[in-house]
Amino acid sequence: RADAEMRIERCAAPFLASGQVRRLRGQLVLEFLPNVHWDKGEATRWIVRDVEARFGKPAWVVFVGDDVTDEDAFAAIERGVGVLVGRRETAAHYQLDSTGEVTALLAWLAGEA
């Protein structure tokens, strides 16, 4: 992993130095994003607006994530729930302990639909 991170950092260095991208660190993840005001929260809001425009009714969001990089999305949810996989302080509404519990949640949601 250390070797992979070093290679990624080396590849990203010119883009970081020029200000074209910014780095977002999380657990076992390095994200490089365009250096604009855009994050998973903005993406979540954009998807909600698009769904509401297409279907003419309020969207209900379920966002499941396991990393600190998901916090913007959890905080952006107005109607629906954010679910953190793991245990720590979070803006998510609920927390699950494993991907097996995520599978059970999705099966339950599919059954309720």
N, C-alpha and C positions, 0 to 999 in steps of 0.2 A: 504494500500500500504506500509506503514512504517513497518508493521509487516512482510509482505512478503519480503521486502528488507533486513530486519534484518536476517530472516531465510536463505535467499540466501547468504548473506555475511558470515554467520556462516558456511554454507556448503562449501563455496568456500575458506575459510580462510586457510586450510592446503595446498591447491593447489597453492594459491597465495604465501604463505610463502615459499614453496619449489621451487618456480619459474617455476612450470609446466605450469601455465596459467597466463594471464595478464587480467586486467579489462579494459574495454572500456565503458565509461559512455556516455549516450546520453539523449535525452528527453524521459522520461518515459520508458527507456530501460537500462538494465545492460547487457553487453555482456562479456562473459568470453571466451577468445580465447587461443589456444595453444601459448606458449611463443616463437613463431618463427616469422620471417619476413613474414607475410601474413596478408592481409587485404582485404577489398572489392575491392580495386583497383587491387590487384594481382589476385583475383578471376575473375574479369572482363576481365583482359588481358588473363588469362588462357582460359576462355570460348571463347574469340574471336579467339585465336590461334587454339583451337580445332575445332570450326565451320569452319574456313578458311581451315584447313587441310582436313576436311571431304567433303567440297563442292567445294574446289578449287577456291574460289573467295573471295574477301574482305567481311568481315562482317560489318553490319551497326547496331549499338547498340542504344537501347532506355533503359535508366536506370531511373526509377522513385523511388524517396525516399523522406522521410520526416524528416530525422534526421541528426545530425552532423556525425553520424557513416557512412553515405553514401557519405561523401565528397571525400574519396579516390577513390571511383568508378567514381564519376563525373569527377574528375581530370584525370582518366585513359583513358577516352573515346577519341579515335583519330578520328574515323569515326562514327558519330551518334550524339545523344543528351542526355544530362542529364537533368532531370526535377525534380526540388524541389517542393514538396507540402508544401507550407508555405512561409513566407516572412522573409528573413534574408540574410546577405551576404553569397555567395555560389560560388562554382566552376561550378555549373550547368548552362547550357545554357539558360534554361527557368524556370519560376516559375508559379505554379498554386495555387489557393487559397483553393481548397477542393478536396475531393475524388470524388465528382460528376464531377468535371472538368477532373479528371484522367479518369473516365469512358468515357467521351466524347472524350478525346484524343485517347484512345484505340479503340473506335468505329471508329473514323476517320482513324486511321492507318490501321485497319482491312479492311475498305472500300477502301483505297488506294492500298492495296496489291492486 
